[in-house]
Amino acid sequence: MAFAPPDSVIPVAPQPETTLQSELDFNAIANATPVMIWLAGTDGLCHWFNTGWLQFTGRTMAQEQGNGWAEGVHPDDLTRCLSHYQSHFDRRLPFQMEYRLRHHSGQHRWIVDNGIPRFDAQKNFVGYIGTCVDVDELRHVKDQLAGLAEAVPGVVYQYLTRPDGSGQLEYVSRGIETLFGLRADQVTSDIDALMQRIYPDDREPYRRSVSESARTHHPWAHQFRIQKPGEPVTWVLGQAAIHQLGNGSLRWSGLFTDITQQKALEMQLRLSASVFDAVQEAIIITDAHANIINVNEGFCRQSGYRRDEVLGQNPRILKSGYQPSTYYDNMWSDLTLNGHWSGEVFNRHKSGQVYAVLLNVSVVRNDEGQVMHYVAVATDIDHLKAQQQLLERTAHFDALTGLPNRALLTDRLRQTVAFAQRQQTTAGVCFLDLDGFKLINDQYGHAVGDEVLKVVAQRLRDQLRSSDTAARLGGDEFVLLLEDVESASALEHVLSRLLESLQQPIDLPQGQKGCISASIGVSLYPDHAIEPDTLLRLADQAMYTAKNSGKNRYRFHSKETSS
């Protein structure tokens, strides 16, 4: 087992000045970031750790190199950690895992470790790079939140609105069962099931509030009533942050919260101390002059301030400077006019770090209408944004090739057909199955087969326009969606060029060259069908005709291919 010298710079052999400078630049950047970074070579051993890692563990480079880092892994996590790493290393696959690592204080802290295989310019495997983030506090927060689920009901959700007006509830937490009396699968398959729970008089205002947020891209917040069969009316506060995707779709990430009790107690401010401290969100109560008179534990966790540090202070101590003074002027104007304000605010932690919250502020008045208190509830949405990105990636893209998967293909296929219908153009659906892939897989193993699939995916990208889509269904099956096809002859030219590209030799182990080809079936909108599912099925049938006709060719759908 070879160890690198105990130095903060990766040892390099004599090499061109530009390469050496790149290594030095990488070291400087990696050592400047608080993220923990490690590098492993082709032998699987870790040979370099950045300053962030060494400061976390309190150990030297020499102590951590090789398998030395594993000495700090919690004994209960060690076998699982090493097995997970080795299985992905052997297959050259990215991985993510959580385990406990000994902190320099002596305590074991939870970290999330993300490893990515590295390849040089010739696509030779040169090892792994890993980044680690300390998530110990987040783990504790999640555990606390799980324990409070019964006391603090709520629903976390993500909703996608497409440019064509269609929508889909992509994710909803199990709190939907308690709050709305519906199963998660009921509302993800049919959003109207949720809409039917909204009190009839509140449905149109609900729709208007969503439309306004979609138009302005401002965070959404709306109060409405729901009616479960045989039960009293429940008041709900809906909140969401809006993110616009590259294709024009809008993704809403937010919360539904039961505010029935808040509505009942709004004029009396009889907050139960136990519930007040149990709420995960940060709560601030001020007097009529906006001086803080109470905060909950959620506020202390979120802001970093102790309760005694903020009593008597103005909430502006949290102001980050990211938003202009006019933003807050408008907030106070709305509070004075409407008695309530909701929006996204960037606060500054005691440590100086800026974080985003969904802020909900209400005015509490006495019987004479005089302002007595202001109550603000702040929900940290930083973790929701991170989860949104992770959910989007894992739910819609193939982990091996990075191409859209079956779920995203379904959405893209509908968009392609809708675009062709609006523009009165022709769209092509191509079902592609590799010829000779099984032989390579059987002879060289799945790891080599995976590399071949990556090469195929890249060649497909290279041959398509930016407006087209290449997706992987699974195995060696791919689907191509081609927008605005000028003519069948133009498409034939594209398909011929694609077949020629796929036939180019592929480097295999031991200096071997692998050769594959493809059988492609094609269906056209609107010539062959107008329904997305039908177009895909007809292209699949035409592909089998191409394969049975000798492979390495394409076939358009015809009555013969569907018989």
KAQUIJO-V421215 format. One record per residue. N is the residue number from 0. PHI is phi in radians with two decimals (* if undefined). Layout:
n={N N}
phi={PHI PHI}
//
This chain:
n={0 1 2 3 4 5 6 7 8 9 10 11 12 13 14 15 16 17 18 19 20 21 22 23 24 25 26 27 28 29 30 31 32 33 34 35 36 37 38 39 40 41 42 43 44 45 46 47 48 49 50 51 52 53 54 55 56 57 58 59 60 61 62 63 64 65 66 67 68 69 70 71 72 73 74 75 76 77 78 79 80 81 82 83 84 85 86 87 88 89 90 91 92 93 94 95 96 97 98 99 100 101 102 103 104 105 106 107 108 109 110 111 112 113 114 115 116 117 118 119 120 121 122 123 124 125 126 127 128 129 130 131 132 133 134 135 136 137 138 139 140 141 142 143 144 145 146 147 148 149 150 151 152 153 154 155 156 157 158 159 160 161 162 163 164 165 166 167 168 169 170 171 172 173 174 175 176 177 178 179 180 181 182 183 184 185 186 187 188 189 190 191 192 193 194 195 196 197 198 199 200 201 202 203 204 205 206 207 208 209 210 211 212 213 214 215 216 217 218 219 220 221 222 223 224 225 226 227 228 229 230 231 232 233 234 235 236 237 238 239 240 241 242 243 244 245 246 247 248 249 250 251 252 253 254 255 256 257 258 259 260 261 262 263 264 265 266 267 268 269 270 271 272 273 274 275 276 277 278 279 280 281 282 283 284 285 286 287 288 289 290 291 292 293 294 295 296 297 298 299 300 301 302 303 304 305 306 307 308 309 310 311 312 313 314 315 316 317 318 319 320 321 322 323 324 325 326 327 328 329 330 331 332 333 334 335 336 337 338 339 340 341 342 343 344 345 346 347 348 349 350 351 352 353 354 355 356 357 358 359 360 361 362 363 364 365 366 367 368 369 370 371 372 373 374 375 376 377 378 379 380 381 382 383 384 385 386 387 388 389 390 391 392 393 394 395 396 397 398 399 400 401 402 403 404 405 406 407 408 409 410 411 412 413 414 415 416 417 418 419 420 421 422 423 424 425 426 427 428 429 430 431 432 433 434 435 436 437 438 439 440 441 442 443 444 445 446 447 448 449 450 451 452 453 454 455 456 457 458 459 460 461 462 463 464 465 466 467 468 469 470 471 472 473 474 475 476 477 478 479 480 481 482 483 484 485 486 487 488 489 490 491 492 493 494 495 496 497 498 499 500 501 502 503 504 505 506 507 508 509 510 511 512 513 514 515 516 517 518 519 520 521 522 523 524 525 526 527 528 529 530 531 532 533 534 535 536 537 538 539 540 541 542 543 544 545 546 547 548 549 550 551 552 553 554 555 556 557 558 559 560 561 562}
phi={* -1.65 -1.96 -1.36 -1.03 -1.29 -2.39 -1.46 -2.05 -1.10 -1.13 -2.25 -1.34 -0.93 -2.72 -0.95 -1.04 -1.12 -1.15 -1.08 -1.10 -1.08 -1.09 -1.15 -1.08 -1.06 -1.06 -1.09 -1.18 -1.11 -1.33 -1.51 -1.60 -1.31 -1.20 -1.43 -2.20 -2.38 -2.25 -2.18 -1.64 -1.22 -1.50 1.52 -1.55 -1.42 -2.02 -2.67 -2.35 -1.42 -1.04 -1.02 -1.16 -1.12 -1.19 -1.14 -1.47 1.28 -1.98 -1.57 -1.04 -1.10 -1.19 -1.53 -1.11 1.19 -1.80 -1.07 -1.04 -1.18 -1.11 -1.55 -1.30 -1.02 -0.93 -1.24 -1.85 -1.09 -1.05 -1.08 -1.10 -1.18 -1.12 -1.11 -1.10 -1.16 -1.12 -1.36 -1.06 -1.07 -1.73 1.00 -1.94 -1.11 -2.56 -2.45 -2.61 -1.98 -2.71 -1.68 -2.15 -1.20 -1.40 -1.10 -1.33 1.77 -1.44 -1.58 -2.08 -1.30 -2.28 -1.82 -1.96 -1.94 -1.99 -2.28 -1.16 -2.01 -2.34 -1.46 -1.08 -1.61 1.15 -1.50 -1.18 -2.14 2.28 -2.24 -2.08 -2.25 -2.20 -2.19 -2.21 -1.29 -2.07 -1.05 -1.16 -1.10 -1.05 -1.13 -1.11 -1.10 -1.11 -1.12 -1.10 -1.09 -1.22 -1.66 -0.99 -1.25 -1.38 -2.15 -1.18 -3.03 -2.28 -1.65 -2.58 -2.33 -2.27 -1.94 -1.91 -1.60 -1.01 -1.40 1.65 -1.36 -2.52 -2.65 -1.42 -1.40 -2.64 -2.59 -1.37 -1.22 -1.07 -1.05 -1.18 -1.34 -1.33 -1.86 1.22 -2.24 -1.36 -1.05 -1.19 -1.16 -1.47 -1.27 -1.53 -2.64 -1.13 -1.11 -1.07 -1.25 -1.06 -1.19 -1.34 -1.23 -0.96 -0.87 -1.20 -1.72 -1.19 -1.17 -1.03 -1.07 -1.11 -1.11 -1.13 -1.16 -1.10 -1.15 -1.15 -1.13 -1.26 -1.62 1.13 -1.41 -0.95 -1.66 -2.62 -2.71 -1.81 -2.69 -1.82 -2.17 -2.25 -1.60 -0.93 1.30 -2.20 -1.14 -1.14 -2.03 -1.52 -2.25 -1.82 -1.80 -2.36 -2.80 -1.67 -1.96 -2.27 -1.55 -1.53 -1.10 -1.54 1.62 -1.24 -2.01 -1.93 -1.81 -2.07 -2.81 -2.36 -1.92 -2.23 -1.30 -2.01 -0.99 -1.17 -1.09 -1.09 -1.21 -1.78 -0.99 -1.54 -1.97 0.92 -1.64 -1.40 -1.22 -1.08 -1.19 -1.21 -1.00 -1.42 -1.46 -1.11 -1.22 -1.20 -1.39 -2.14 -2.16 -2.05 -2.08 -1.45 -1.17 -1.69 1.18 -1.64 -1.19 -1.98 -2.90 -2.45 -1.77 -1.13 -1.06 -1.12 -1.11 -1.15 -1.31 -1.70 1.54 -1.53 -1.39 -1.03 -1.20 -1.35 -1.95 -1.06 1.52 -1.50 -1.59 -1.01 -1.17 -1.10 -1.57 -1.07 -1.60 1.54 -1.33 -2.09 -1.21 -1.09 -1.10 -1.07 -1.29 -1.07 -1.16 -1.08 -1.18 -1.12 -1.15 -1.07 -1.15 -1.39 -1.91 1.39 -2.76 -2.57 -2.36 3.14 -1.63 -2.28 -1.72 -1.74 -1.97 -1.14 -0.96 -1.31 1.86 -1.25 -1.68 -2.44 -1.73 -2.36 -1.62 -1.81 -2.17 -2.02 -2.21 -1.67 -1.93 -1.99 -1.51 -1.13 -1.56 1.51 -1.44 -1.22 -1.88 -2.58 -2.09 -2.09 -2.09 -2.08 -2.03 -1.86 -1.19 -1.92 -1.05 -1.22 -1.15 -1.16 -1.14 -1.13 -1.06 -1.14 -1.16 -1.08 -1.09 -1.19 -1.26 -1.46 -2.18 -2.27 -1.20 -1.14 -1.39 -1.72 1.37 -1.37 -0.95 -1.63 -1.05 -1.10 -1.24 -1.03 -1.00 -1.18 -1.12 -1.10 -1.12 -1.12 -1.07 -1.15 -1.11 -1.11 -1.09 -1.17 -1.17 -1.55 0.99 -2.07 -1.74 -2.12 -1.98 -2.06 -2.05 -1.76 -2.07 -2.21 -1.28 -1.77 1.52 -1.22 -1.05 -1.09 -1.13 -1.07 -1.22 -1.41 -1.96 1.71 -1.20 -1.08 -1.17 -1.02 -1.10 -1.14 -1.09 -1.10 -1.13 -1.10 -1.06 -1.04 -1.17 -1.14 -1.13 -1.04 -1.12 -1.59 -1.79 -1.36 -1.14 -1.43 -1.59 -2.29 -1.99 -2.27 -1.93 -1.40 2.49 1.01 -1.94 -1.85 -2.29 -2.28 -2.01 -1.98 -2.01 -1.50 0.86 -1.31 -1.19 -2.86 -1.10 -1.18 -1.13 -1.17 -1.06 -1.11 -1.10 -1.17 -1.11 -1.12 -1.16 -1.10 -1.13 -1.13 -1.20 -1.36 -1.10 -1.01 -2.08 -1.15 -2.09 -1.00 1.08 1.29 -1.34 -2.04 -1.80 -2.20 -2.32 -2.53 -2.53 -1.89 -2.17 -1.93 -2.23 -2.25 -2.11 -1.72 -1.75 -1.08 -1.80 -2.93 -2.06 -1.57 -0.98 -1.09 -1.16 -1.02 -1.16 -1.14 -1.16 -1.13 -1.10 -1.12 -1.15 -1.10 -1.12 -1.12 -1.08 -1.19 -1.25 -1.55 2.17 1.17 0.91 -2.80 -2.10 -2.43 -1.44 -1.08 -2.61 -1.06 -1.21 -1.22 -1.64 -1.48}
//
